[in-house]
Each structure stands twice: as C-alpha cells, then as structure tokens.
Amino acid sequence: MATFRARDRSSAVLRSSRSEVWAALTDADLIAQITPYVTSIAVDGDRWTWRMGTIPVLGISVAPTFTEVMDLTPEDRIVFTHDPERPDEMTAVDGTYDLADHADGGTEVSIDLQISTHLPLPGLARPAVERVMAGVVKHMGTVFSRNLLKHLGEA
C-alpha cells in the first residue's frame, strides 16, 4: 500500500457575478451533477461526503468516497480539508477556491487542490500512477469548467 498524489492549480475569469459563481460552487447537488466521476455529494453541516464512480488506475479500479470539512467565507473563499475524523477513508482532497472581482468586470476564480489516495500498489509504481491521476484530474477539471460555464450561461 502506497500513497499517491495529484495537484491541480488553475484560474479563470468568468463574466458572472461573484454571487452567481458562489451559489454554483456551494451547491453540492449541482457540483455532483457537473463533475465527472462524482456520483453524489451528501452534506451534513460543514461536512461534504463525496462518492465517486469507478476510476481505473493501472489494472485496478477504485471508487473513492471521502469526506471534506468545508470552511466557507461567503463569496470570497472555500477551503476544504479532509475530515480528520475519517482516517479510514483511502482518498483525501485538500484545497481552496478563491473568488475576486476582476478589473474588467466579472469574477476571477482560482482553485488549488491536492488529491491523495492510498492504493494497493507498490511505491515503485508512483510515476505511472501519478501520471494517470494527473490525467484524470485534468479531465475532471476541463469538463467541470465547461459544465460550470454552461450552467452560468457563459457557454
């Protein structure tokens, strides 16, 4: 069993207002609907439990479930950290969304997140596994962005 990681950092300027972007990013049902591989997000107070469909990784398939503690600063920042009360979960995501007014109007949105997962693979497989993970994360981000823009009426 080894731990593998992937990170994503990106930003974009959206024509939508901060309140519209905020409403979308804090709607767990919408996020589950527009994010590839995510089948549902259950909300219990500040804890969001993400359930994902099966993702193939080097001959094994994983269907992660992980719980995030959400720290929401309205229309400004979302910080999410893996729930320390869930050490049994094999996958964790930690990161932030930052929203800011853009000088030319609209909203600048940036995300920085890191995914870590424990898999029944040797550490020697790290380069190949993390390359696959990076590809999955990039695909998820691309499709999520496209779907968010469509939801906001920008596509």
N, CA and C atoms as an extended XYZ file, in Angstrom:
465
Properties=species:S:1:pos:R:3:atomname:S:1:resname:S:1:resid:I:1 pbc="F F F"
N         0.859       -1.177        0.000 N   MET     1
C         0.000        0.000        0.000 CA  MET     1
C         0.897        1.229        0.000 C   MET     1
N         0.623        2.137       -0.919 N   ALA     2
C         1.403        3.374       -1.012 CA  ALA     2
C         0.444        4.545       -1.221 C   ALA     2
N         0.927        5.746       -0.930 N   THR     3
C         0.142        6.959       -1.131 CA  THR     3
C         0.594        7.636       -2.418 C   THR     3
N        -0.392        8.042       -3.220 N   PHE     4
C        -0.144        8.698       -4.497 CA  PHE     4
C        -0.871       10.042       -4.482 C   PHE     4
N        -0.305       11.041       -5.204 N   ARG     5
C        -0.867       12.396       -5.165 CA  ARG     5
C        -0.970       13.013       -6.562 C   ARG     5
N        -1.929       13.903       -6.682 N   ALA     6
C        -2.063       14.727       -7.892 CA  ALA     6
C        -2.516       16.106       -7.436 C   ALA     6
N        -2.030       17.138       -8.123 N   ARG     7
C        -2.374       18.516       -7.760 CA  ARG     7
C        -2.901       19.247       -8.987 C   ARG     7
N        -3.825       20.158       -8.750 N   ASP     8
C        -4.352       20.990       -9.824 CA  ASP     8
C        -4.433       22.421       -9.331 C   ASP     8
N        -3.877       23.322      -10.127 N   ARG     9
C        -3.981       24.751       -9.863 CA  ARG     9
C        -4.419       25.411      -11.155 C   ARG     9
N        -5.469       26.185      -11.082 N   SER    10
C        -5.920       26.887      -12.283 CA  SER    10
C        -6.737       28.107      -11.879 C   SER    10
N        -6.929       28.985      -12.847 N   SER    11
C        -7.759       30.167      -12.611 CA  SER    11
C        -8.407       30.575      -13.920 C   SER    11
N        -9.496       31.309      -13.781 N   ALA    12
C       -10.235       31.789      -14.949 CA  ALA    12
C       -11.012       33.036      -14.553 C   ALA    12
N       -11.316       33.836      -15.549 N   VAL    13
C       -12.177       34.992      -15.337 CA  VAL    13
C       -13.523       34.665      -15.969 C   VAL    13
N       -14.568       34.741      -15.165 N   LEU    14
C       -15.928       34.471      -15.618 CA  LEU    14
C       -16.696       35.784      -15.717 C   LEU    14
N       -17.625       35.828      -16.646 N   ARG    15
C       -18.450       37.034      -16.794 CA  ARG    15
C       -19.467       37.166      -15.663 C   ARG    15
N       -19.786       36.082      -15.014 N   SER    16
C       -20.814       36.056      -13.966 CA  SER    16
C       -20.361       36.794      -12.711 C   SER    16
N       -21.348       37.228      -11.933 N   SER    17
C       -21.057       37.923      -10.676 CA  SER    17
C       -20.533       36.933       -9.634 C   SER    17
N       -19.897       37.479       -8.616 N   ARG    18
C       -19.399       36.627       -7.527 CA  ARG    18
C       -20.535       35.858       -6.885 C   ARG    18
N       -21.683       36.501       -6.707 N   SER    19
C       -22.799       35.801       -6.049 CA  SER    19
C       -23.287       34.632       -6.897 C   SER    19
N       -23.296       34.768       -8.221 N   GLU    20
C       -23.710       33.656       -9.090 CA  GLU    20
C       -22.701       32.513       -9.037 C   GLU    20
N       -21.418       32.851       -9.082 N   VAL    21
C       -20.365       31.830       -9.023 CA  VAL    21
C       -20.393       31.155       -7.656 C   VAL    21
N       -20.535       31.938       -6.608 N   TRP    22
C       -20.594       31.397       -5.251 CA  TRP    22
C       -21.754       30.416       -5.108 C   TRP    22
N       -22.925       30.816       -5.592 N   ALA    23
C       -24.101       29.943       -5.487 CA  ALA    23
C       -23.842       28.603       -6.170 C   ALA    23
N       -23.179       28.630       -7.312 N   ALA    24
C       -22.889       27.384       -8.027 CA  ALA    24
C       -21.874       26.538       -7.261 C   ALA    24
N       -20.801       27.156       -6.771 N   LEU    25
C       -19.729       26.400       -6.118 CA  LEU    25
C       -20.109       25.859       -4.746 C   LEU    25
N       -21.197       26.360       -4.175 N   THR    26
C       -21.626       25.879       -2.859 CA  THR    26
C       -22.896       25.038       -2.945 C   THR    26
N       -23.291       24.670       -4.147 N   ASP    27
C       -24.461       23.817       -4.365 CA  ASP    27
C       -23.964       22.386       -4.603 C   ASP    27
N       -23.974       21.579       -3.545 N   ALA    28
C       -23.414       20.225       -3.625 CA  ALA    28
C       -24.081       19.388       -4.711 C   ALA    28
N       -25.392       19.501       -4.866 N   ASP    29
C       -26.079       18.718       -5.894 CA  ASP    29
C       -25.612       19.133       -7.288 C   ASP    29
N       -25.475       20.430       -7.513 N   LEU    30
C       -25.002       20.913       -8.807 CA  LEU    30
C       -23.568       20.449       -9.052 C   LEU    30
N       -22.706       20.588       -8.051 N   ILE    31
C       -21.306       20.169       -8.206 CA  ILE    31
C       -21.245       18.694       -8.587 C   ILE    31
N       -22.034       17.862       -7.923 N   ALA    32
C       -22.051       16.426       -8.245 CA  ALA    32
C       -22.534       16.195       -9.671 C   ALA    32
N       -23.482       16.995      -10.096 N   GLN    33
C       -24.066       16.847      -11.434 CA  GLN    33
C       -23.092       17.247      -12.538 C   GLN    33
N       -22.257       18.242      -12.306 N   ILE    34
C       -21.405       18.767      -13.375 CA  ILE    34
C       -19.959       18.282      -13.321 C   ILE    34
N       -19.625       17.468      -12.306 N   THR    35
C       -18.251       16.989      -12.157 CA  THR    35
C       -18.150       15.529      -12.587 C   THR    35
N       -17.304       15.237      -13.564 N   PRO    36
C       -17.147       13.844      -13.995 CA  PRO    36
C       -16.715       12.941      -12.847 C   PRO    36
N       -17.186       11.720      -12.872 N   TYR    37
C       -16.885       10.659      -11.904 CA  TYR    37
C       -17.581       10.837      -10.566 C   TYR    37
N       -18.070       12.033      -10.235 N   VAL    38
C       -18.752       12.238       -8.963 CA  VAL    38
C       -20.201       11.776       -9.121 C   VAL    38
N       -20.602       10.826       -8.271 N   THR    39
C       -21.975       10.313       -8.360 CA  THR    39
C       -22.907       11.015       -7.385 C   THR    39
N       -22.377       11.485       -6.242 N   SER    40
C       -23.210       12.227       -5.293 CA  SER    40
C       -22.318       12.912       -4.262 C   SER    40
N       -22.897       13.934       -3.634 N   ILE    41
C       -22.258       14.608       -2.505 CA  ILE    41
C       -23.328       14.749       -1.428 C   ILE    41
N       -23.093       14.123       -0.280 N   ALA    42
C       -24.019       14.230        0.850 CA  ALA    42
C       -23.495       15.313        1.790 C   ALA    42
N       -24.374       16.221        2.162 N   VAL    43
C       -23.986       17.337        3.023 CA  VAL    43
C       -24.553       17.118        4.423 C   VAL    43
N       -23.685       17.219        5.421 N   ASP    44
C       -24.084       17.130        6.821 CA  ASP    44
C       -23.364       18.258        7.548 C   ASP    44
N       -24.012       19.401        7.634 N   GLY    45
C       -23.381       20.575        8.233 CA  GLY    45
C       -22.209       21.020        7.385 C   GLY    45
N       -21.028       21.113        8.004 N   ASP    46
C       -19.861       21.558        7.248 CA  ASP    46
C       -19.101       20.395        6.608 C   ASP    46
N       -19.665       19.193        6.686 N   ARG    47
C       -19.023       18.027        6.079 CA  ARG    47
C       -19.747       17.615        4.804 C   ARG    47
N       -18.960       17.483        3.743 N   TRP    48
C       -19.473       17.012        2.461 CA  TRP    48
C       -18.807       15.664        2.178 C   TRP    48
N       -19.613       14.627        2.001 N   THR    49
C       -19.079       13.314        1.671 CA  THR    49
C       -19.285       13.070        0.183 C   THR    49
N       -18.172       12.962       -0.517 N   TRP    50
C       -18.153       12.782       -1.966 CA  TRP    50
C       -18.107       11.290       -2.289 C   TRP    50
N       -18.957       10.860       -3.210 N   ARG    51
C       -18.924        9.485       -3.705 CA  ARG    51
C       -18.635        9.547       -5.197 C   ARG    51
N       -17.675        8.745       -5.586 N   MET    52
C       -17.256        8.763       -6.986 CA  MET    52
C       -17.486        7.401       -7.619 C   MET    52
N       -17.658        7.413       -8.929 N   GLY    53
C       -17.768        6.179       -9.682 CA  GLY    53
C       -16.396        5.536       -9.820 C   GLY    53
N       -16.372        4.431      -10.494 N   THR    54
C       -15.144        3.662      -10.659 CA  THR    54
C       -14.180        4.358      -11.610 C   THR    54
N       -12.928        4.432      -11.159 N   ILE    55
C       -11.853        5.030      -11.941 CA  ILE    55
C       -10.762        3.973      -12.085 C   ILE    55
N       -10.396        3.603      -13.321 N   PRO    56
C        -9.333        2.605      -13.495 CA  PRO    56
C        -7.951        3.234      -13.327 C   PRO    56
N        -7.090        2.542      -12.556 N   VAL    57
C        -5.721        3.007      -12.335 CA  VAL    57
C        -4.786        1.796      -12.417 C   VAL    57
N        -4.066        1.691      -13.498 N   LEU    58
C        -3.065        0.638      -13.689 CA  LEU    58
C        -3.544       -0.759      -13.304 C   LEU    58
N        -4.639       -1.179      -13.889 N   GLY    59
C        -5.103       -2.544      -13.680 CA  GLY    59
C        -5.987       -2.749      -12.466 C   GLY    59
N        -6.163       -1.726      -11.646 N   ILE    60
C        -7.118       -1.836      -10.545 CA  ILE    60
C        -8.158       -0.746      -10.737 C   ILE    60
N        -9.296       -0.927      -10.118 N   SER    61
C       -10.349        0.078      -10.187 CA  SER    61
C       -10.655        0.569       -8.781 C   SER    61
N       -10.799        1.877       -8.655 N   VAL    62
C       -11.128        2.468       -7.361 CA  VAL    62
C       -12.402        3.287       -7.511 C   VAL    62
N       -13.202        3.296       -6.458 N   ALA    63
C       -14.421        4.103       -6.410 CA  ALA    63
C       -14.379        4.870       -5.088 C   ALA    63
N       -13.639        5.962       -5.061 N   PRO    64
C       -13.391        6.673       -3.796 CA  PRO    64
C       -14.633        7.283       -3.162 C   PRO    64
N       -14.630        7.283       -1.851 N   THR    65
C       -15.561        8.056       -1.034 CA  THR    65
C       -14.692        8.791       -0.026 C   THR    65
N       -14.908       10.098        0.088 N   PHE    66
C       -14.096       10.876        1.024 CA  PHE    66
C       -14.927       12.020        1.572 C   PHE    66
N       -14.596       12.423        2.798 N   THR    67
C       -15.354       13.450        3.496 CA  THR    67
C       -14.480       14.685        3.681 C   THR    67
N       -15.035       15.805        3.272 N   GLU    68
C       -14.323       17.086        3.347 CA  GLU    68
C       -14.990       18.009        4.360 C   GLU    68
N       -14.178       18.677        5.153 N   VAL    69
C       -14.683       19.733        6.036 CA  VAL    69
C       -14.612       21.019        5.228 C   VAL    69
N       -15.761       21.646        5.056 N   MET    70
C       -15.874       22.841        4.227 CA  MET    70
C       -15.872       24.090        5.115 C   MET    70
N       -14.977       25.004        4.822 N   ASP    71
C       -14.903       26.286        5.521 CA  ASP    71
C       -15.243       27.349        4.484 C   ASP    71
N       -16.445       27.907        4.605 N   LEU    72
C       -16.968       28.825        3.593 CA  LEU    72
C       -16.933       30.264        4.087 C   LEU    72
N       -16.230       31.121        3.355 N   THR    73
C       -16.250       32.559        3.598 CA  THR    73
C       -17.062       33.143        2.443 C   THR    73
N       -18.330       33.501        2.702 N   PRO    74
C       -19.260       33.836        1.625 CA  PRO    74
C       -18.697       34.771        0.545 C   PRO    74
N       -18.863       34.285       -0.690 N   GLU    75
C       -18.491       34.996       -1.912 CA  GLU    75
C       -17.014       35.363       -1.986 C   GLU    75
N       -16.188       34.726       -1.151 N   ASP    76
C       -14.768       35.052       -1.120 CA  ASP    76
C       -13.888       33.806       -1.236 C   ASP    76
N       -14.116       32.819       -0.355 N   ARG    77
C       -13.190       31.691       -0.293 CA  ARG    77
C       -13.878       30.428        0.216 C   ARG    77
N       -13.492       29.319       -0.389 N   ILE    78
C       -13.897       27.992        0.079 CA  ILE    78
C       -12.614       27.224        0.370 C   ILE    78
N       -12.486       26.764        1.599 N   VAL    79
C       -11.347       25.934        1.981 CA  VAL    79
C       -11.907       24.563        2.324 C   VAL    79
N       -11.322       23.524        1.749 N   PHE    80
C       -11.785       22.176        2.055 CA  PHE    80
C       -10.593       21.318        2.463 C   PHE    80
N       -10.786       20.601        3.572 N   THR    81
C        -9.739       19.727        4.094 CA  THR    81
C       -10.371       18.380        4.434 C   THR    81
N        -9.567       17.346        4.294 N   HIS    82
C       -10.091       16.024        4.602 CA  HIS    82
C       -10.469       15.949        6.075 C   HIS    82
N       -11.625       15.349        6.348 N   ASP    83
C       -12.144       15.235        7.701 CA  ASP    83
C       -11.204       14.380        8.557 C   ASP    83
N       -10.586       14.970        9.592 N   PRO    84
C        -9.657       14.202       10.426 CA  PRO    84
C       -10.353       13.068       11.194 C   PRO    84
N       -11.675       13.128       11.281 N   GLU    85
C       -12.423       12.067       11.959 CA  GLU    85
C       -12.655       10.858       11.043 C   GLU    85
N       -12.135       10.916        9.801 N   ARG    86
C       -12.325        9.825        8.848 CA  ARG    86
C       -10.992        9.249        8.369 C   ARG    86
N       -10.135        8.788        9.288 N   PRO    87
C        -8.849        8.227        8.870 CA  PRO    87
C        -9.000        6.916        8.091 C   PRO    87
N       -10.198        6.329        8.117 N   ASP    88
C       -10.463        5.089        7.388 CA  ASP    88
C       -10.590        5.304        5.888 C   ASP    88
N       -10.819        6.536        5.469 N   GLU    89
C       -11.007        6.804        4.040 CA  GLU    89
C        -9.660        6.769        3.327 C   GLU    89
N        -9.647        6.129        2.177 N   MET    90
C        -8.414        5.924        1.423 CA  MET    90
C        -8.042        7.121        0.552 C   MET    90
N        -8.982        8.039        0.358 N   THR    91
C        -8.756        9.201       -0.502 CA  THR    91
C        -9.064       10.468        0.279 C   THR    91
N        -8.288       11.509        0.019 N   ALA    92
C        -8.494       12.808        0.660 CA  ALA    92
C        -8.212       13.902       -0.358 C   ALA    92
N        -8.926       15.004       -0.215 N   VAL    93
C        -8.693       16.164       -1.068 CA  VAL    93
C        -8.590       17.378       -0.151 C   VAL    93
N        -7.580       18.198       -0.396 N   ASP    94
C        -7.397       19.436        0.349 CA  ASP    94
C        -7.189       20.558       -0.647 C   ASP    94
N        -7.820       21.705       -0.394 N   GLY    95
C        -7.611       22.804       -1.321 CA  GLY    95
C        -8.439       24.031       -1.022 C   GLY    95
N        -8.399       24.965       -1.975 N   THR    96
C        -9.127       26.222       -1.849 CA  THR    96
C        -9.686       26.667       -3.192 C   THR    96
N       -10.798       27.352       -3.119 N   TYR    97
C       -11.330       28.158       -4.215 CA  TYR    97
C       -11.255       29.594       -3.725 C   TYR    97
N       -10.740       30.499       -4.533 N   ASP    98
C       -10.742       31.916       -4.212 CA  ASP    98
C       -11.518       32.656       -5.286 C   ASP    98
N       -12.375       33.576       -4.860 N   LEU    99
C       -13.151       34.403       -5.777 CA  LEU    99
C       -12.772       35.857       -5.550 C   LEU    99
N       -12.642       36.608       -6.639 N   ALA   100
C       -12.320       38.028       -6.537 CA  ALA   100
C       -12.966       38.759       -7.701 C   ALA   100
N       -13.277       40.031       -7.484 N   ASP   101
C       -13.776       40.850       -8.584 CA  ASP   101
C       -12.647       41.050       -9.585 C   ASP   101
N       -12.991       40.982      -10.853 N   HIS   102
C       -11.997       41.213      -11.897 CA  HIS   102
C       -12.092       42.672      -12.337 C   HIS   102
N       -10.958       43.272      -12.654 N   ALA   103
C       -10.907       44.700      -13.020 CA  ALA   103
C       -11.820       45.034      -14.195 C   ALA   103
N       -11.980       44.129      -15.125 N   ASP   104
C       -12.827       44.379      -16.296 CA  ASP   104
C       -14.249       43.878      -16.108 C   ASP   104
N       -14.624       43.560      -14.874 N   GLY   105
C       -15.953       43.026      -14.583 CA  GLY   105
C       -15.891       41.505      -14.470 C   GLY   105
N       -16.928       40.952      -13.909 N   GLY   106
C       -16.947       39.516      -13.741 CA  GLY   106
C       -16.183       39.081      -12.503 C   GLY   106
N       -15.879       37.798      -12.466 N   THR   107
C       -15.275       37.199      -11.279 CA  THR   107
C       -14.057       36.374      -11.654 C   THR   107
N       -12.971       36.604      -10.964 N   GLU   108
C       -11.804       35.748      -11.130 CA  GLU   108
C       -11.925       34.609      -10.123 C   GLU   108
N       -11.807       33.390      -10.620 N   VAL   109
C       -11.909       32.196       -9.785 CA  VAL   109
C       -10.601       31.433       -9.893 C   VAL   109
N       -10.039       31.068       -8.753 N   SER   110
C        -8.834       30.234       -8.783 CA  SER   110
C        -9.049       29.047       -7.855 C   SER   110
N        -8.453       27.938       -8.248 N   ILE   111
C        -8.530       26.727       -7.442 CA  ILE   111
C        -7.132       26.151       -7.296 C   ILE   111
N        -6.890       25.617       -6.121 N   ASP   112
C        -5.655       24.901       -5.841 CA  ASP   112
C        -6.072       23.714       -4.989 C   ASP   112
N        -5.903       22.512       -5.527 N   LEU   113
C        -6.289       21.332       -4.765 CA  LEU   113
C        -5.274       20.219       -4.937 C   LEU   113
N        -5.205       19.387       -3.909 N   GLN   114
C        -4.340       18.209       -3.978 CA  GLN   114
C        -5.143       16.997       -3.540 C   GLN   114
N        -5.064       15.960       -4.353 N   ILE   115
C        -5.722       14.695       -4.064 CA  ILE   115
C        -4.654       13.706       -3.646 C   ILE   115
N        -4.927       12.970       -2.595 N   SER   116
C        -4.030       11.881       -2.206 CA  SER   116
C        -4.877       10.633       -2.004 C   SER   116
N        -4.318        9.508       -2.405 N   THR   117
C        -5.037        8.248       -2.253 CA  THR   117
C        -4.075        7.121       -1.923 C   THR   117
N        -4.541        6.219       -1.090 N   HIS   118
C        -3.773        5.029       -0.731 CA  HIS   118
C        -4.267        3.908       -1.636 C   HIS   118
N        -3.357        3.292       -2.351 N   LEU   119
C        -3.721        2.213       -3.270 CA  LEU   119
C        -2.879        0.978       -2.997 C   LEU   119
N        -3.432       -0.193       -3.274 N   PRO   120
C        -2.681       -1.437       -3.075 CA  PRO   120
C        -1.694       -1.675       -4.217 C   PRO   120
N        -0.805       -0.709       -4.381 N   LEU   121
C         0.234       -0.775       -5.406 CA  LEU   121
C         1.563       -0.417       -4.759 C   LEU   121
N         2.661       -0.926       -5.291 N   PRO   122
C         3.962       -0.584       -4.709 CA  PRO   122
C         4.350        0.865       -5.006 C   PRO   122
N         5.142        1.428       -4.129 N   GLY   123
C         5.634        2.788       -4.323 CA  GLY   123
C         6.393        2.959       -5.623 C   GLY   123
N         6.983        1.879       -6.125 N   LEU   124
C         7.703        1.954       -7.400 CA  LEU   124
C         6.788        2.327       -8.561 C   LEU   124
N         5.494        2.126       -8.375 N   ALA   125
C         4.531        2.467       -9.427 CA  ALA   125
C         4.170        3.955       -9.407 C   ALA   125
N         4.740        4.708       -8.465 N   ARG   126
C         4.368        6.120       -8.268 CA  ARG   126
C         4.372        6.956       -9.564 C   ARG   126
N         5.441        6.943      -10.364 N   PRO   127
C         5.417        7.785      -11.569 CA  PRO   127
C         4.242        7.463      -12.504 C   PRO   127
N         3.987        6.197      -12.723 N   ALA   128
C         2.903        5.818      -13.633 CA  ALA   128
C         1.537        6.139      -13.030 C   ALA   128
N         1.348        5.818      -11.754 N   VAL   129
C         0.054        6.071      -11.104 CA  VAL   129
C        -0.219        7.569      -11.040 C   VAL   129
N         0.773        8.350      -10.651 N   GLU   130
C         0.547        9.790      -10.536 CA  GLU   130
C         0.343       10.437      -11.898 C   GLU   130
N         0.920        9.876      -12.952 N   ARG   131
C         0.657       10.369      -14.310 CA  ARG   131
C        -0.809       10.117      -14.685 C   ARG   131
N        -1.316        8.915      -14.358 N   VAL   132
C        -2.727        8.597      -14.620 CA  VAL   132
C        -3.625        9.518      -13.794 C   VAL   132
N        -3.291        9.674      -12.516 N   MET   133
C        -4.092       10.548      -11.649 CA  MET   133
C        -4.125       11.972      -12.197 C   MET   133
N        -2.983       12.475      -12.631 N   ALA   134
C        -2.931       13.836      -13.180 CA  ALA   134
C        -3.825       13.954      -14.405 C   ALA   134
N        -3.838       12.927      -15.242 N   GLY   135
C        -4.702       12.938      -16.424 CA  GLY   135
C        -6.173       12.936      -16.055 C   GLY   135
N        -6.533       12.146      -15.059 N   VAL   136
C        -7.934       12.103      -14.607 CA  VAL   136
C        -8.334       13.447      -14.023 C   VAL   136
N        -7.464       14.020      -13.191 N   VAL   137
C        -7.763       15.317      -12.573 CA  VAL   137
C        -7.896       16.401      -13.641 C   VAL   137
N        -7.020       16.384      -14.633 N   LYS   138
C        -7.110       17.375      -15.712 CA  LYS   138
C        -8.430       17.228      -16.473 C   LYS   138
N        -8.801       15.994      -16.795 N   HIS   139
C       -10.072       15.749      -17.490 CA  HIS   139
C       -11.248       16.239      -16.641 C   HIS   139
N       -11.234       15.899      -15.352 N   MET   140
C       -12.315       16.338      -14.471 CA  MET   140
C       -12.417       17.854      -14.455 C   MET   140
N       -11.279       18.540      -14.364 N   GLY   141
C       -11.281       19.995      -14.331 CA  GLY   141
C       -11.790       20.609      -15.617 C   GLY   141
N       -11.389       20.042      -16.740 N   THR   142
C       -11.825       20.556      -18.039 CA  THR   142
C       -13.337       20.423      -18.203 C   THR   142
N       -13.861       19.240      -17.889 N   VAL   143
C       -15.302       19.014      -18.040 CA  VAL   143
C       -16.080       19.824      -17.002 C   VAL   143
N       -15.585       19.880      -15.765 N   PHE   144
C       -16.236       20.686      -14.737 CA  PHE   144
C       -16.325       22.146      -15.182 C   PHE   144
N       -15.215       22.694      -15.683 N   SER   145
C       -15.201       24.096      -16.135 CA  SER   145
C       -16.214       24.332      -17.246 C   SER   145
N       -16.215       23.445      -18.227 N   ARG   146
C       -17.167       23.576      -19.337 CA  ARG   146
C       -18.609       23.533      -18.826 C   ARG   146
N       -18.892       22.599      -17.920 N   ASN   147
C       -20.244       22.479      -17.388 CA  ASN   147
C       -20.631       23.656      -16.508 C   ASN   147
N       -19.668       24.193      -15.741 N   LEU   148
C       -19.947       25.360      -14.917 CA  LEU   148
C       -20.286       26.562      -15.805 C   LEU   148
N       -19.493       26.752      -16.851 N   LEU   149
C       -19.772       27.859      -17.780 CA  LEU   149
C       -21.154       27.721      -18.409 C   LEU   149
N       -21.510       26.511      -18.773 N   LYS   150
C       -22.833       26.264      -19.355 CA  LYS   150
C       -23.917       26.576      -18.326 C   LYS   150
N       -23.724       26.127      -17.098 N   HIS   151
C       -24.700       26.406      -16.025 CA  HIS   151
C       -24.868       27.902      -15.812 C   HIS   151
N       -23.758       28.644      -15.872 N   LEU   152
C       -23.805       30.099      -15.650 CA  LEU   152
C       -24.257       30.865      -16.882 C   LEU   152
N       -24.516       30.168      -17.981 N   GLY   153
C       -24.963       30.832      -19.212 CA  GLY   153
C       -23.840       31.499      -19.958 C   GLY   153
N       -22.610       31.047      -19.755 N   GLU   154
C       -21.459       31.659      -20.408 CA  GLU   154
C       -20.947       30.830      -21.584 C   GLU   154
N       -21.514       29.674      -21.790 N   ALA   155
C       -21.018       28.808      -22.882 CA  ALA   155
C       -21.960       28.838      -24.062 C   ALA   155
